[in-house]
Amino acid sequence: MEFTARVSARSSRGAGGPPGEAEVLRLNPQRQTIILQATGWSQLILGTLNLEVAQGIVEQLLSREPLINEPGSSVTYPPPYYGIPLMRRGYLYYVATVSRRDVSAPTLIRRAINPLPGRVEACSDRCLRDFLQVVDGDEVVCRVGTTLPGGQL
């Protein structure tokens, strides 16, 4: 499965919004452990690359087998946002690569089971903004279900 996505700021950016992924990872060390075990990565960069996609893409991901199915009940958010993971019902992570020009990075594409419209996130063992040299508004190509040579992410 291949699709184009537009890099965007996180949807909840700003004063009084829900925490970003870096804070959520600090509150949920089990999330990082699960991702590292599933991918074989030696590190996970705090934060995600937020991607705007056509709404059909979010639904099409459900036809793919996720690498990780994370129940919402296992994720902690700080008050007053503790209900967000339960509202999202959990998160699905898909093996992927994200590319810009001639540069590609191994990633996991994440969507919520009860998703935000037209939005997925990418996490990686490298800072995707720096590695891909992207800013908000840039387009990237996502290939879900891909692995690097040798079967590694």
N, C-alpha and C positions, 0 to 999 in steps of 0.2 A: 504494500500500500504506500503510495507516494502522494504528497500534497505540499502545497505552498502555504506558508504562514507568515504573518507580519509580527515582528518583534514589538512588544508594547510594554509600557509600565504596568506594574501590578495593579489589579483592579481596585484594591483597597488602599492604595497609597494615600497618605494625607493624615492629618491630625484626627485622632479618634477612630481610625479604621482598625479592622482586624490586624493581627500580627502578620508579618511577612514570614516566608518559609525559613529564613535563618533563625528567627525566634522559635518557630514551631519545632525545628530540629533540635534546638537546645532543650526544649521541654520534653522531647520524645526521642531519647537516645536509641530506643529500640528500632525506630524508623531507619536511622542511619545504619545500624547493625544489619537489619534485614536487607537493605539495599546493597551494602557492601558484600554480604554473603551471596546474594543472588547474582551479582554482576562480576565478582572477582576483582573489583576495583580496590586499590589500596587506600583511597580517600574519596570523600564526597564533598564537593564544594557546597558551602552553606548558601541557600538561596536557589531560585529557579529562574529560567528564562521564560517569561510569559509570552505566549503566542496566540494571536488572534487567527482563527481559522473559519472557514465556511461551516455553518452549522451542521451540514451533512457529515462532515469529517468526524465530529464528536460522536455522532451515532454510529458511523462506520467502524469506529474503533471497537465497538461492542461485538463485532463479528470476528475479532481477533482474540487469540488466547493471551491474556496478560501474564507477564512474568511474575508479578506480585499482585495479590488481592488483599488490600489492607482494610480491615473493618474500621468503620468510623468510631466504634466504641473503644478502640485501642489507642486513639489519638487524643492527646490533651491540648486544649487551647486555654489561655488565661481568661479569667473573668474580665469582662462580661461576655466573652465570645466562646465560652465552653461548648455551646450548642452547635457550632458550625460543623464539626466533623459528623455529628449525629444527623444534622440536616442534610449533609452531603452523602450520608449513608456509607461512606468509605471511599477508597481511592484505588484505581486500577493503573498499573504501571506496565508499559509496553517497551520492549527492546526496539531501539531505533538509532538512526544516525541523523544528525542535523548538519546541513551543508550550506555554505555561502561561498560562491565562486568556486575555487579549487580546494577549499579547506573543509574537512568533515570531522565531526566529533562524535564519539559514542555517547549515547544518551539513553535515558528512560523518559518516555513521554507519559505524563500522568493526566488522567481525567478523573473527576469525581463520578461516583456512581449516579448521583443526582447532580449533574454538571451545571456549571455556569454556561450560559449560551455562547457558543463560538469561541471558547477559550480552553486551551490545554497548557500544560507547563512542561518544560524540559529540565531535567537535572543531569549532572555529569560529574566526572572526576576532575574536570577542569572548569575554569570560569568561562562560560560560553560567550559572554559578551566580548571579553578580551580575545579569546582564542579565535572566534569567528570574525572579530572586528565589526561588530554590529551595534547599532544604536536604534532607539525607538523609531519605527516606521520602515526599517529595512526588512526585506523579504528573505526568508530562508527556505530550503527544501528539506522536508522531513521524509525519511524512509522508514516505515515501521516494519518490524519483522526482519531486520537486517542484523548481521553480525560481522565482525571484522575477521580477517583470515585467521584460521585456527579455531574458529568458533567462539572467540572471546568477544565481549562487548567492546 
